Amino acid sequence: MSVIYVFYIITFRYLSLYLPSLISRYVAGFNLPDEVRGYIDDSVYGKIVHEVLERLYNHQAYKQRRSDGGALITPSLLKSLAADPLLDRYIIRSINHVYHGREGAGIAAATDDLDAPLSGESMLFAALIKRNILRVLEAEAVWVATRHEVVYLHGESRDSRTLSLADGLEINFMHIIDRIDKVTDTYGSEPYLRLVDYKTGSEQLMSPDG
């Protein structure tokens, strides 16, 4: 069952260049049921979920052509995404890409090998992934409805930092953020960044209060 926790981080240094204000972090859990672990592991399952969601939102950014390069997210848009045939196509393409190792275009502009029909256990994966994505879209619609404006800025973001120690040693850090939104809670209020993490591993999620 999907688990969703929302908590707030007052300071997030490496993103302060974007908006030096409150940053919200959203963690969506996609726990992989034990009955399918013999066929697909958490990392493969996670890559597929990440890829499908990123392509859904990137497609909206492409269609809207906003000056900030993002996409305005509304409850009606999320409802339409849940019913959009592109969701099924992106799931098929991602399973073929990640699980079956097929190659194709990153953006599904034309039919290629990634559109090959699924069979066997792949169809089970597709149904499982779609069920969980629909749950997240539904939860997102409820959350977005309580905000003045939510804009998807971009998908997976990677950054690295090096910490130099006094003895000449260096420690390298890298962070990966699955999605970054810009949120305005009420009209005229200061916008802040919402960091979205699609939790697809088997670790137990904990709220700030434990």
WOHU-V789034 format. One record per pair of residues at least 12 apart in sequence whose ideal C-beta (glycine too) atoms are under 7 Angstrom apart, sorted by the first residue. I is the first residue (numbers start at 0). J is the second residue. If there is no record, write none. Layout:
# WOHU-V789034
I|J / I|J
This chain:
# WOHU-V789034
0|30 / 1|27 / 1|28 / 1|29 / 1|131 / 1|134 / 1|135 / 2|28 / 2|204 / 3|27 / 3|28 / 3|138 / 4|26 / 4|204 / 4|206 / 5|23 / 5|25 / 6|24 / 6|206 / 6|207 / 7|21 / 7|23 / 8|22 / 8|24 / 9|21 / 13|158 / 13|160 / 14|192 / 17|192 / 18|190 / 18|191 / 18|192 / 20|189 / 20|191 / 21|191 / 22|191 / 22|192 / 22|194 / 23|182 / 23|191 / 23|193 / 23|194 / 24|194 / 24|196 / 25|193 / 25|194 / 25|195 / 25|196 / 26|196 / 26|198 / 26|204 / 27|135 / 27|197 / 27|198 / 28|198 / 28|204 / 29|48 / 29|131 / 29|197 / 29|198 / 29|199 / 30|201 / 31|44 / 31|201 / 35|123 / 35|127 / 38|120 / 39|98 / 39|124 / 41|199 / 41|200 / 41|201 / 43|97 / 43|98 / 44|199 / 45|199 / 45|200 / 46|97 / 47|93 / 47|94 / 47|97 / 47|98 / 47|128 / 48|128 / 48|132 / 48|197 / 48|199 / 49|155 / 49|177 / 49|197 / 50|93 / 50|97 / 51|89 / 51|90 / 51|93 / 51|128 / 51|132 / 52|132 / 52|197 / 53|154 / 53|155 / 54|89 / 55|80 / 55|86 / 55|89 / 56|70 / 56|151 / 56|154 / 57|154 / 58|85 / 59|76 / 59|151 / 60|151 / 67|150 / 67|152 / 69|150 / 69|151 / 69|152 / 70|150 / 70|151 / 71|150 / 72|143 / 72|149 / 72|150 / 72|151 / 73|143 / 74|140 / 74|143 / 74|144 / 77|136 / 77|139 / 77|140 / 77|143 / 78|140 / 80|136 / 81|133 / 81|136 / 86|129 / 86|132 / 88|107 / 89|107 / 90|125 / 90|128 / 90|129 / 91|114 / 91|117 / 91|125 / 92|107 / 92|113 / 92|114 / 94|117 / 94|121 / 94|124 / 94|125 / 95|112 / 95|113 / 95|115 / 96|113 / 98|121 / 98|124 / 101|113 / 101|115 / 146|182 / 146|183 / 146|184 / 147|183 / 147|184 / 147|185 / 147|186 / 148|183 / 149|180 / 149|182 / 150|180 / 150|181 / 151|178 / 151|180 / 152|179 / 152|180 / 152|181 / 153|179 / 154|178 / 155|175 / 155|177 / 156|176 / 156|179 / 157|173 / 157|175 / 158|174 / 159|171 / 159|172 / 159|173 / 160|172 / 176|194 / 177|195 / 177|196 / 177|197 / 178|195 / 179|192 / 179|194 / 180|193 / 180|195
